[in-house]
């Protein structure tokens, strides 16, 4: 029997990106469906979060995410530009967020089609692997998405025509994410039990094996 796990994912989160290789290996190795459910970053979900957090918070994430990438052999660099429009000196988050709104709505559209993991696997490296500066310009995202069978222009047009539909998907994802018992990303949820972080995947596999997870 195929087991199913939800993955709450943010396109700004370095740890979400760093969880993708292990997630794809899971799907390849086990009879498992991973339902990637995009949510907005905490900078959007919790206004003023970074101003309230310790000043060491962001610095540690930068240090640790680079360390994890190096350890795992994953190409990595913080996106240029940042998917969140934020003044990193004052930590003010802009009211208008064109990049993260677009990315998250695209992910929500792919979710409705049952292909959000494939879509995210296609486009996330464009932001994060360090090969592209100006990921939001030109046809970088479109070419990556096309290789995975997605028509980015058609997706953008559909979202522009009915943005509320995809916002509703994101809102529902965020409600279920909160209900799972955790607020961070990536969070895997299996049978209402949250597993937060790319470093909890082994524990997730252990739990699913106790529920009958089988190799392919």
VENMO-V816537 format. One record per pair of residues at least 6 apart in sequence whose C-alpha atoms are under 7 Angstrom apart, sorted by the first residue. I is the first residue (numbers start at 1). J is the second residue. If there is no record, write none. Layout:
i->(I | I)
j->(J | J)
This chain:
i->(2 | 2 | 2 | 3 | 3 | 3 | 3 | 4 | 4 | 4 | 5 | 5 | 5 | 5 | 5 | 5 | 6 | 6 | 6 | 6 | 6 | 6 | 6 | 7 | 7 | 7 | 7 | 7 | 7 | 7 | 7 | 8 | 8 | 8 | 8 | 8 | 8 | 8 | 8 | 8 | 9 | 9 | 9 | 9 | 9 | 9 | 9 | 10 | 10 | 10 | 10 | 10 | 10 | 11 | 11 | 12 | 12 | 13 | 14 | 15 | 15 | 15 | 15 | 16 | 16 | 17 | 18 | 18 | 19 | 20 | 27 | 29 | 29 | 30 | 30 | 30 | 30 | 31 | 31 | 31 | 31 | 35 | 36 | 36 | 36 | 37 | 37 | 38 | 38 | 38 | 38 | 38 | 39 | 39 | 39 | 39 | 40 | 43 | 43 | 50 | 51 | 69 | 69 | 75 | 75 | 76 | 76 | 76 | 77 | 77 | 77 | 78 | 79 | 79 | 80 | 80 | 80 | 81 | 83 | 83 | 84 | 84 | 84 | 85 | 85 | 85 | 86 | 86 | 86 | 87 | 105 | 105 | 106 | 107 | 107 | 108 | 108 | 108 | 109 | 110 | 110 | 118 | 119 | 119 | 122 | 122 | 122 | 123 | 123 | 123 | 126 | 126 | 126 | 126 | 127 | 135 | 142 | 145 | 145 | 177 | 180 | 180 | 180 | 180 | 181 | 182 | 184 | 185 | 185 | 186 | 186 | 186 | 187 | 187 | 187 | 187 | 188 | 188 | 188 | 189 | 195)
j->(31 | 32 | 33 | 31 | 32 | 33 | 213 | 32 | 33 | 34 | 33 | 34 | 35 | 188 | 189 | 190 | 34 | 35 | 36 | 37 | 188 | 189 | 190 | 34 | 35 | 36 | 37 | 186 | 187 | 188 | 189 | 36 | 37 | 38 | 39 | 177 | 185 | 186 | 187 | 188 | 16 | 36 | 37 | 38 | 39 | 185 | 186 | 16 | 38 | 39 | 40 | 41 | 185 | 103 | 104 | 41 | 83 | 185 | 65 | 65 | 186 | 197 | 198 | 185 | 186 | 124 | 69 | 198 | 198 | 121 | 33 | 215 | 216 | 213 | 214 | 215 | 216 | 213 | 214 | 215 | 216 | 117 | 111 | 116 | 117 | 111 | 173 | 104 | 107 | 108 | 170 | 173 | 104 | 170 | 173 | 174 | 104 | 49 | 50 | 91 | 91 | 75 | 76 | 129 | 130 | 128 | 129 | 130 | 128 | 129 | 130 | 128 | 127 | 128 | 133 | 134 | 135 | 134 | 99 | 100 | 97 | 99 | 100 | 93 | 94 | 97 | 92 | 93 | 94 | 93 | 166 | 167 | 155 | 116 | 120 | 166 | 169 | 170 | 166 | 116 | 119 | 148 | 145 | 148 | 144 | 145 | 148 | 141 | 144 | 145 | 132 | 135 | 140 | 141 | 135 | 141 | 152 | 151 | 152 | 183 | 189 | 192 | 193 | 194 | 194 | 194 | 196 | 196 | 197 | 196 | 197 | 198 | 194 | 195 | 196 | 197 | 194 | 195 | 196 | 195 | 204)
